[in-house]
Amino acid sequence: MENPLCSNGNISSAPVPYVGLYITGATLVCLLLILYDLFLSFRHKRPYLPCKLFSVNSATLTLLAIVSKLPVDLTTNMPSASDQITKLTGTIMVCVSMAFMMPSMGANRKAESISNMIALSLFVVTIVVNICIQLRTGVIFSFFWEHILISCFMVIMLAVFLHSTNNINAAKIHLAGTIDRHSEGM
């Protein structure tokens, strides 16, 4: 029996709209979580306190993995400019989400923040490597420089994340020691 999705040995584009809807749904969930955290931070007049819903954890990294399905996809033929812009917007969503997750680093414990940073690093490196492969092989032929720019931003953002996580954990240890010494003197 022949697969109804295949014609002449090629997979038709029938499942592509459903994948797109799935990715759009995940993107909307990410956006709503980001907007809710932004609303809470302005409502409580504390824009620098850690995020409650959109922090670096396994749930948000899973959502971002869904959103990044098209940017890391090496097998799907994307011949039109609208397909190419879809790859670019998925990559931009991941980059913007990383910026929104930055305040959440203050709430994590050291072990949790290290495991989150390892997961985020693997995620970002995978995206950047896949984009480089697609640029090299010609899968991405439109918005070439924009893909390079966003990939560079993601690597820079990852470096800032790693540096900030290290500094936040060191500052927490230093502050805990200062508070302990201060409470002993009273």
N, C-alpha and C positions, 0 to 999 in steps of 0.2 A: 504494500500500500504506500502510495506516495504522500509525502508530507505536504499539506496544503499551503504551507508558508514558502515552499520551495518551488521555483519554476525554472526549468532548464539547469538544475544543479545550483542555482544561486538563491540565496536567502532573500526573500522579498522584504520590502520596508514596512510590512504590516505591523510588527511589534514596536517599531520606532516611535509612533505617537504615544503608545502606552508608557514606554520608557521615559519619554519627554514629560508626560503628565506626572509620573512618579517623581522625577527630578524636580519638577515645578512645585509639587506638594512639599517635598523636603525643603526646598528653598523658601517657600512661604512659612513653614514652621520655624526655620532659622530666623527669618525676618521678624516674625511675630515675637519670638523670644528676645531678640535683640531690642526691638521697640519697647517691650514690656520692661526690660532692665533699664533702658534709657528713661522711660517714664518714671520708674521708681526712683532713679537717682536724682532726677530733677524735682520730683515731688518731695523727697526727703532732704533736698539741698545738699546732697553728698555725692557729687559726680565721680569722685575718685575711690569710693568704697567698692569692694568686690561685687561682681555681678551675682545675682541669685540664680537665674535660670540659664543664662548662656555663658557658662564657664568652661574652662578646659577640663573635660572629663570624657568618659567613654561614650556617653549619650550624644554629646555635641560632635565629637569626632566621627561617630557613626553617621549622623545627619550630614556632616560635611563630606563623608565618603560617598554618600548617595548623590549629593550635589555634584561631586567631581567625577561622576561616571563618564560623562562625555569628554572632559579634558584629558582623561587618562586612557581613553579607549583607543587602542592601536589598530583595531580590526575593522571598525565601521567605516565604510566609504562615505565621505562627506564632500560631495562635489560642488555644492553651491556656496555662495557667500553667506547665506543665512545659516547654513550648517557650521561654517567657520566661526561666525559670530557667537553661535551657541557654545562652542568650545571656549571661546574667549570669556563669555559672561560667566560660565561655570568657574573658570579660574579666578576671575575677579571676585566672585562671591566668596571663594575660599580665602582670598587675600584680605578682603574687608572683614570677614568673620574673625580672622586672626587678630585684627586690630581691636575688635570689640571684646575679644576674650582676654586681652592684656590685663585689665583691672582685676580679673579673677585670680591672678597669681598671688595676691596678698592673702587670700583666705585659705590657701592650701597648706597642708603640712609638708615638711621636707620630702618625706618618702613619696607622698602623693604627687607633689609637684615634679619630682624627678621622673616618676613613671609617666605622668602626663606629657612631659617634655620629650621623653623618648618616643611616645606614640605620635606626638605632633611632628617630631623630626622625621620619623619614618614616613608619615603621611606627606609632608611637604617635599621631601627628597623624591618620593615616588612620583608625585605630580610633576616636579621640575624635570626629572629624568625622562618621563614619558613625553612631555612637551618637547624636550630637546630631540628625542628620537623622531617625533612627528615632524619637527622642523627640518631635520636632516633628510628624512625620507620623502619629503614633499607632501605628506598628508595634510599639513597646514601650509597652505599656499597663499591664503589671504589673511590680512591682519598679522603679518609676519613680525614686524617690529613691536607691535602691541603685545604679542605673546612673549617676546623676549623681555620687554619692560616689566610686565606683570610677574614673570618668573624671577627677575632680579629683585623686585619688591618683596616677593615671598621669601626669598633667601635672606634678604636684609631683615625682614620682620622676624624670621626664625632666629637670626643671630641676636636681635634685640630681646626676643623672648628668653633665649638661653642665658644671656647676660643678666637680664632683669631677675630671672628666677634665682640665679646664684646670689645676686646682691640682696634680694628680698630675704632669702633664707639666712644669709650672714647677718643682716640687720636684725632679724627676729632673735637670733641667738645673742647678739650684742645687747639688744634692748632687754631681753629676759635677764641677762646677767646684771645689767644696770639696775633694773627694778628690784632684783633680789638683794643687791648690795644696799640699795636705798632703804628697803623695808627692814633690813637688819640693823641699820643705824638708828631707827626710831625707837 
